């Protein structure tokens, strides 16, 4: 079976999510590794940095098969807003998963309430970013170009 020489849309979006999240984590790890004084934890940070750098290098190879890979400069506001957006998105996913593992009705109700709050939190951050032009959700090429630029910047730190 012959496969197309490009990524499918859903693959491209998953690639975006992975690169954006790992770029934010890598940036934070590199910012904090020098502050860690406990040797074993510092080693964990160092290994984590190498793993994420290797992951990003591998994933970036697929961007030319997506919509594009050049992008404008990233402002600190975009990084910080994207970081909290990732946290909100992770919160939504974690609550959704926790609900499927919950047998106690009272706990399930609390988790559902928290899930709805996390969805609202995510919407608030997304709307802020979209309104400020920090998240080009409807422009896949710009979204992917931003991923590449941010990942390359994290790798070069």
C-alpha positions as CSV (number, residue, x, y, z in Angstrom):
1,X,0.0,0.0,0.0
2,X,1.4,3.4,-0.9
3,X,1.0,6.2,1.6
4,X,0.8,9.9,0.7
5,X,3.9,12.0,1.0
6,X,2.2,14.2,3.6
7,X,0.7,14.0,7.1
8,X,-3.0,13.6,7.6
9,X,-4.8,16.5,9.3
10,X,-5.3,14.6,12.5
11,X,-1.6,13.6,12.6
12,X,-0.6,17.2,12.0
13,X,-2.7,18.4,14.9
14,X,-1.4,15.7,17.2
15,X,2.2,16.6,16.1
16,X,1.4,20.2,17.0
17,X,0.1,19.3,20.4
18,X,3.2,17.2,21.2
19,X,5.7,19.7,20.0
20,X,4.0,22.7,21.7
21,X,3.7,20.9,25.0
22,X,7.2,19.4,25.0
23,X,8.7,22.7,24.0
24,X,7.1,24.5,27.0
25,X,8.3,21.7,29.4
26,X,11.8,21.8,27.9
27,X,12.0,25.5,28.3
28,X,10.9,25.3,31.9
29,X,13.3,22.5,32.7
30,X,16.2,24.4,31.2
31,X,15.3,27.6,33.2
32,X,15.2,25.6,36.5
33,X,17.9,22.9,36.2
34,X,20.6,25.2,37.6
35,X,18.5,25.9,40.6
36,X,18.2,22.2,41.6
37,X,20.6,21.4,44.4
38,X,19.7,17.8,45.2
39,X,22.0,15.7,43.0
40,X,19.5,12.9,42.1
41,X,16.7,15.4,41.2
42,X,19.2,17.4,39.1
43,X,20.2,14.3,37.2
44,X,16.5,13.6,36.6
45,X,16.2,17.1,35.2
46,X,19.3,16.6,33.0
47,X,18.0,13.3,31.6
48,X,14.6,14.8,31.0
49,X,16.1,17.6,29.0
50,X,18.0,15.2,26.8
51,X,14.9,13.1,26.3
52,X,12.8,16.1,25.3
53,X,15.5,17.5,23.1
54,X,15.7,14.1,21.2
55,X,11.9,13.9,21.0
56,X,11.7,17.4,19.5
57,X,14.4,16.7,17.0
58,X,12.6,13.6,15.9
59,X,9.2,15.3,15.7
60,X,10.5,18.4,13.9
61,X,11.6,16.1,11.0
62,X,7.9,15.6,10.2
63,X,7.0,19.3,9.9
64,X,8.0,19.7,6.3
65,X,5.3,17.1,5.5
66,X,2.7,19.2,7.3
67,X,1.4,22.6,6.2
68,X,4.7,24.7,6.5
69,X,7.5,25.5,8.8
70,X,8.5,29.2,8.9
71,X,7.2,31.5,11.6
72,X,7.3,35.0,13.1
73,X,9.1,35.9,16.3
74,X,7.6,34.7,19.6
75,X,6.9,37.2,22.3
76,X,7.2,36.2,26.0
77,X,3.4,36.8,26.3
78,X,2.8,34.1,23.7
79,X,5.0,31.7,25.7
80,X,3.4,32.4,29.0
81,X,-0.1,32.3,27.6
82,X,0.7,29.1,25.7
83,X,2.1,27.5,28.9
84,X,-1.1,28.2,30.9
85,X,-3.2,27.0,27.9
86,X,-1.3,23.7,28.0
87,X,-2.0,23.4,31.7
88,X,-5.7,24.1,31.2
89,X,-5.8,21.5,28.3
90,X,-4.1,19.0,30.5
91,X,-6.5,19.7,33.3
92,X,-9.5,19.0,31.0
93,X,-7.9,15.7,29.9
94,X,-7.0,14.6,33.4
95,X,-10.5,15.3,34.8
96,X,-12.1,13.5,31.9
97,X,-9.9,10.5,32.5
98,X,-10.5,10.6,36.3
99,X,-14.2,10.6,35.8
100,X,-14.0,7.3,33.9
101,X,-12.1,5.7,36.8
102,X,-14.5,7.0,39.5
103,X,-17.0,4.7,41.2
104,X,-18.2,7.0,44.0
105,X,-21.2,9.1,42.8
106,X,-20.3,12.1,45.1
107,X,-16.8,12.2,43.8
108,X,-17.9,11.9,40.2
109,X,-20.2,14.9,40.6
110,X,-17.3,17.0,42.0
111,X,-15.0,15.9,39.2
112,X,-17.7,16.8,36.6
113,X,-18.0,20.2,38.1
114,X,-14.2,20.6,38.0
115,X,-14.1,19.3,34.4
116,X,-16.6,22.0,33.4
117,X,-14.5,24.6,35.3
118,X,-11.4,23.4,33.4
119,X,-13.2,23.7,30.1
120,X,-14.2,27.3,31.0
121,X,-10.6,28.0,32.1
122,X,-9.3,26.7,28.8
123,X,-11.8,28.7,26.8
124,X,-10.9,31.9,28.7
125,X,-7.2,31.4,27.9
126,X,-7.8,30.4,24.3
127,X,-10.1,33.4,23.7
128,X,-7.5,35.7,25.2
129,X,-4.8,34.2,23.0
130,X,-6.9,34.1,19.8
131,X,-8.1,37.7,20.4
132,X,-4.5,38.9,20.8
133,X,-3.4,37.0,17.7
134,X,-1.2,34.7,19.8
135,X,-2.9,31.4,18.7
136,X,-3.7,31.1,15.0
137,X,-6.2,28.3,15.5
138,X,-7.7,28.6,12.1
139,X,-4.4,29.0,10.2
140,X,-2.7,25.6,10.3
141,X,0.5,26.8,8.5
142,X,1.0,29.6,11.0
143,X,0.4,27.2,13.9
144,X,3.0,24.7,12.7
145,X,5.5,27.5,11.9
146,X,5.1,28.7,15.5
147,X,5.7,25.2,16.8
148,X,9.0,24.8,14.8
149,X,10.3,28.2,15.9
150,X,9.5,27.6,19.5
151,X,11.0,24.1,19.5
152,X,14.2,25.3,17.8
153,X,14.5,28.1,20.3
154,X,14.1,25.6,23.2
155,X,16.7,23.3,21.6
156,X,19.2,26.2,21.3
157,X,19.1,27.2,24.9
